[in-house]
Amino acid sequence: MSLKNTGHIISVIGAGLAGCEAAWSAARYGIRVRLYEMKPERFSPAHKYAGFAELVCSNSLKASRLGSAAGLLKTEMELLGSLTVPCAKANAVEAGGALAVDRERFSDSVTAAIKENELIEVIPGEVRDIGEAKSGSDIVIIATGPLTDGELAQQISQLCGEGLSFYDAAAPIVSYDSLDKDKVFFASRYGRGGDDYINCPMSREEYQAFRNALLTAERVQLKDFETHPFSVYEGCMPIEVLASRGEDAMRFGPMKPVGIDDPKTGRRPYAVVQLRRENREATLFNLVGFQTNLKFTEQKRVFSMIPGLENAEFFRYGVMHRNTFINSPELLNADFSMRERPEIFFAGQMTGVEGYMESAASGIIAGTVAARRLLGLEPVRLPAETMTGALSAYISDPYRSGSFQPMGANMGILPDIGVRIKDKRERYEAYAERAVGALRKELDRVG
């Protein structure tokens, strides 16, 4: 869809994945968009790159296969006119069955598309007043991300009430040339996707020594405002916190050796650390699942105990930062607009959708709903059978108001398919086919 300028204006605050998708979706309907972005004038503690849609925690956008929750979500996003999914595919790096990207090229691709769109005006600088951003606009979409702070955060708090906090962590990145090639090997779990991961095998003794080092390593001292309450979101658990949960916790998590055989021994290692390609040139690799809050010197010392990483060159150390999300079940409709202030939408992780693509999807929904409302068009009603519909329902369900926690795409939030299918893969494929069919039918209905 591409319509002429309608005369309406939508303001979007924040050019992360959600903000870019919101702006792109609204512009597809001929709506003028003012996209506010504080970079490069100011960066959050986690962001370093000047481009839009910057990925921080991981370069993986999770599984590509339709019969997976993440794959289904991306398929639905493309049907809804996504900008980020095609950009991700165009800048993909090998990662087995996952869609992982070259971060900078992905960001550059999204940035170029936004800046080249004649209906999107990029306004640099930090927004401190929601009212100023909304001035002259019909609707404002707040997509400033989970690290929103300062005066804007205070305004959002006044608008929404006290926010909830959790902690997010990013994994270290090392150079390929600095690895000991005699100690590591290429292989994907169960041989899926070719040799897309570097594996560092550990014996039981090496694993126990590594775990003990993690438990005693010095962590970054959290600021006063970050320590009460201290809670860690399960989907981005710092490796040292996971190590404290039991001797085998890491072996059942990111260091599980299942599906991997060491070609040197022909046997499964006791534990394994996997490194995933970070860029297309395969010069950089990130430690999968090794988000951390250890001090940089301690990261160098402890992670150098991993076989093959004894002399590793770290291009980025892991960092940990504070995230905030609003009490969406109490505040938002399923279309991401506020119940009491329908001219204000939220999008992104601040709404409690967890994950890059989930955040981007919320931006598509907000931008699409806002545009269609201004044009007097029939609203798109996302079917409950779809992943986008299920996520929208989850964040807006009033029954979750008292115990709301972030949620990413997963098959468990979809309504039961009503047919018993024992094979898990076949069952998920059936869920996905139902979802895609339902979404196509809805899109056909609204034209």
N, C-alpha and C positions, 0 to 999 in steps of 0.2 A: 504494500500500500504506500502511495506517495501522493499527498494532496497539496494543493497550493496553500500559501499562508492564510490562515483563518482569521487573524486578528487577535486571537487569544494568546496569553502568555503564561507559561509555567516557570517558576523558579525552582531550581534544584540545587541544594547545598551539599557539596561534596562530589568529587569526581573519582570515587573508587568504583568498584565493579557495579554496585547497586545504583549509584548516581549516574554513571555513564549509560547503563541500560535504561534508566528512567528517562533521561534526556533523549536518548535515541528512539525509544518507543513513542514518546510524545511527538517528536519531530516527524515521525512516520505518518502521523495524522495531520500534518500541516500546522502544528502548534509551534509558535515561537518559544524557545527555551533559553533562559538565562542560567548558565551552569557556573556556580561559584566554587572555586578551588583555591585553598590557601597555599599550596605548593606552587612554585619553589620559594616563596617568601618565608614560609614557615613549614617545618616538618614535625610530625609526631615523633615520640621516642622510638617507634618501630620502623618508620618509613625513611628511606634514603634516596630513592629515585624520583626525579622530577616529573616523570610521566604519569598519566592517569592509570587507573586500574592496577596499581602496584600490588604484586603478590609478596607476602612477607613470610608466613609460617611455613609454607611448602610451595614447591612449583608443580605439585600434582593436583589435578582437578578430578582425581579419582577415576573409577572404572568407566570404560567406554561402552561396554557391552549393554545392549538394550535390556537384557534380562537381569540387570542390576539396578539398585535404587539410583545410584549416581548416573548411570547410563540413561535410564529412563528420564531422569530430570533434564539432562542435556538435550534429549530428543524433544521433549515437550517445549523447552526453551527455544529451540530452533523453529518449531511450529509457530511459536508466538512472536517470531521475528527477532531473536536475540542478536546482539552485536558481538558479545564476548565469546560465544561458542565458536562461530566461524573464525574469529581471530585466533582462538586457542588452537584450532585444528591447523591453521595456516602456519603456526609457529611451534608445532609440537616437536618434542624430542622423544627418543625411544624410551619406553617405560613399561614394557610388557603389555598387559591389558588395560593399563591406565592411560589417561590423557594428561601427560606432563608437558610443560611448555618451557621454552627459553623465556625467562621472566622479562628481560629488557625488551626483547623483540615483541613479545606479547603486548606489553605496555605501550610500546611505540606504535603498534598497529591500531590499538584502541584509540590512542591519543590522536593519531592522524585522521581516523574516521570521524571522530567528534569534531575536530577543528575544521575539517573540510566540509562539514554539513552547514549549509547556508542558513538554516533555521536555528542553529545552536550558537549562542553568543557565550564564549568563555570569559568569565569575569574573575581575574586573579585577585587574591587577597583573602584574608581571614574574615569570616562573617561573625560578628559579635552580637548582632541584633536580628532576630527572626523577622521582626516587623519591617526592617529596612529591606531585607531580601524579598519580602512579600509585596512591598510597595510597588504598585503598578502591575502586579501579577494577579491572575485569577486564583491560582493554587500554588502552594509551596510544598516541595517534597524534601524532607530532611533525611539526608543519607550520609551523614558525617562520620559514620563508623563507630566502633566500640571504644576508641581512644579519645572521644570528644572531651574537651576540657575547657577551662576558662569561663568567660562570660557566656558563651553559647551553651555550655553545659549547665550553667546556673539557670539560664532561661528555660532549657528543656526540663530541668528538675522542677521549676515552678509550673511549667505546663503539664507535666506528667506525674509529678510526685517523686518521691525518693527512688533513685535507680538501684539496680542490683549489680553487684560486681563479681567478676570472676577473673581468672588469670590465664593468659595465653602465652605460649612460648614458641620460639623459632629454633630450628636445628642448625648446627654448624655446617659449613661448606668447606671442602678441602680440594686441593688440586690433584688431578690424576697423575701428573708426572712425579709427585712426591710420594706416591704409594709404593710399597715393596711388592712388586709383581710376583715374586716367588712365594709369597704367603697368601695372596688373594686369588680369587678366580671369578670368572663371569658365569652367571647362570640366573635364570628366573625360577621362581618357586614352581615345582611340578613341570618345569620345562615350558611354561606358557610364555609366549611372546619372544622367544629367542634369548640371547645373552644380553639382557638389558640392565642387569644389576651386577655390581661388584659385591662379592661376598667375602667377609672376613671370618673364618671359622675359629671357634674357641674350644679348647678342652675344658673339662670340668674345673681343673685347677686354675686355668686362666680366667674362667668366668667368675669363680668365687673371689679371686684376687681383685678383679675388676669391680665386682659388686661392693666389696669392702671399701675400695678406694672411693666409689661414688658416695657411699654412706658417710664417709668421714671428710669428704672434700668441703671446702669453704664456699658458701653460697653468697650471692649478692644480698646485702642488707636492704630489706624493703623499707620504703618510707613509711612514716607513721600512718598516713591515710590509707596505706595498702595492707596493713597488718590485721585489721579488724573489720569484718571477719576475713580469715584467710581460707579461701576455697579454690580448688583447682578444677577446671572443667575437664571432664574425663576424656574428651576427644582430643585434647592437646596436652596430655600429661607430661610434665618434666620427667626425664629419665631417672633422676635421683629420687623423686617422689615415688615412682613406680618401684624402684629398687627397695625402698623401705617397706613395701607391702608384702614382702616375703621372699624367700630365697629363689623361688622359681617364677616370680611375677614377670620378670623380663623375658624369661624363656617361653612364657605363654603369651607374650606381647610382641614387641618389635624384634626381639632376638630369638624368636622361635625357629628351630632348625627344620621343621616339618616341610617335606617336599624338596629338600636341598641335599645333595650328596657331594662331598668333597672329592673331586676327580683324582686327587693325590692318594687318597686312602680308599676310595670307593665306598665310604661309609658316611652316615649322617653325623655332622659335628654335634657336640654337646649343646652348643649355642652358636648363633651366627649374627653378625652385624651386617646389614645390607646398606650399600651406598647406591643412590639413584642419580642418574645423569641430570645435571642442573642446566646445561646449555647444549645447543645443537652440536657444537664442536666437540663435546665430550671432554672438555678440559677441566670442568668442575663437577664435583659430585657432592650431594648432601647426605648426611647420616640419617637414614630413614627412622623416624620415631624417636630421635634423640634431641627433642626440644629440652632446654635446660635453663636453669637459673644459677649455674655455677659461675664463679668469677672466671674471667678470661684465662688467667694464669693456671687455674685449676683445670679448666677445660683442656688446655694444652697438655698438662701433666697426666690427667686421668685418661683422656681419649687416646693419648699416644700409647697406652697399654694395649689397645686393640691390635691384634696381629695384622701387620701390613700398614699400620698407621704410626709406627714408631717415629718416623721422620716426616710426618704429614705437615704440609703447609696449609694453614688455615686462612682462607680468604674471607670468611666471616665466622665469628663465634656466635654461639647461641645467645639469645636474649629473651627476657621475660618482661611482659608489660601488662598493665591493668586494662581490663575491658569492662564496659558497662552496657547493660541492656535495660530497656524499659519494661514495665509490667504490662506487656501487650494484651493479655487476655482481659484486662480490666479497661484498657484504653482504646484498642484498635478494632475496627471491623475486619472482616476477612479480606477486604480489598486494600488493606493497609492504610485506610483513612481513619482519622480520629473520630470516635463516636460523638464527642461533644463539640469538636471543631472540624467538621468535614472538609473544610478548605485546606487542612493541613494533613499531609501524608508522612509516614515514616517508611524507610526502606533500608535493607542491609542488616548486618549483625545486631545492630541496636534493637531490632524488633524481636530478637531471640531465635532467628533462623541461623543455624550454625554451619559454616562452610562457605567457601568462595562462590560456588555455583548457586547455592541456596540464597546467598545474599544477592547475587546478580538476578536470580529469578524474581525475588521480591521487588527489585527495581523495575523489571519488565511489567509486573502486575500493577505497581503503583502508577507508572507512566502511562500504561494503556488505559487503566480505569479512569485516571484523571482526564486524559485526552477525550475519551469517549463521552464522559460526563459533560465536558464543556461543549462538545459538538451535538449533544442531545441524542447520541446514538444508543442503541440497545446495549446494556452492559454485558460483558463477557462473564458468564457464571462458570467458574472452573469446576468441573465435575469432581465429586468426592473421590472417584476412582483414580484420579490423576495425582501425581506426586506434587505438582504445584498446588492443586486443590487441597490435598491433605495437609501440606505445610501451612497453607493459609488458614485452614480450619484450626490447626493446632495452636497457632500463635494468637488466635482470636477467641478461643473457647473460654468463657467466663469461669467454668469449673476448675480451670488451672490457675486462677488468679492467686491463690494462696501459696502455691508450691511450684511456680513456673520456673523451668530450666530450659536452656537452649536445646534445639532439636535440629538435627540434620536429616537429609533424605534417608529413609529406610523403609523397607517393605512392611514393617510392622505397623506403620501408621495408616496403611491403606485398608479399606473395608474388606472383609473376608470375601473371597471369590465364590464361595458357595459350592465348590466342587473339590473333592478330596484328590489331591495329586501328591503322591508320596515323594517323587523325585524333586528335590529342592530347586534344581536348575529349571526343570520343566514348569514347576509351580510359579517361579518368579517370572518366567517368560510369559506365562498366561496372564499374570497380573499386568505385565508391561503391555501386552497386546490389547488387553481390555482398556488400559489407560489411554493409549494412543488413539484407539478407536473412539473413545468417549470424547477426547479433546478435539479430534477432527470433526466429529458430529457437531460439537458446540460452535466451533469456528465457522463451519458451514452455515449454522443457524443464524449467526450474527453477520455473516457476509464478510 
